[in-house]
Structures are given as structure tokens and as C-alpha cells.
Amino acid sequence: MSQELLSYKGLYGDPQPTFLTDFIHPEPLAVRSKIYAWEINEHIHTDYATDIYH
């Protein structure tokens, strides 16, 4: 049985984009990860790219 990949236009867990298009949204990984108890499922973002840095 195949599982459908979660797809977001906005940030992880947000059903709609929460920021303007063509805008950089810096957010520390811990901020959103803590909301989900550090359990982030495999997913894609269809309308923007993700860059993880430290």
C-alpha cells in the first residue's frame, strides 16, 4: 500500500501560505519542530524552496 506524500503551499502544517510570494521567511528549525514534538513527516513544498542552515 502506498502512502500519499503530504504537500504544502505554505509552511509545514499550514494549509495556506502565511507569507508573501517572493519573500524570504527565516525561521529556526526548532520553532516549528517543537509544535509537532519533533515529528516531521515526509512532505513537499509546492510553491517555494527550503534551505536549512546553521
Buried (B, 14 or more C-beta within 10 A) or exposed (E): EEEEEEEBEBBBEEEEBEEEEEEEEEEEEEEBEEEEEEEBEEEEBEEBEEEEEE
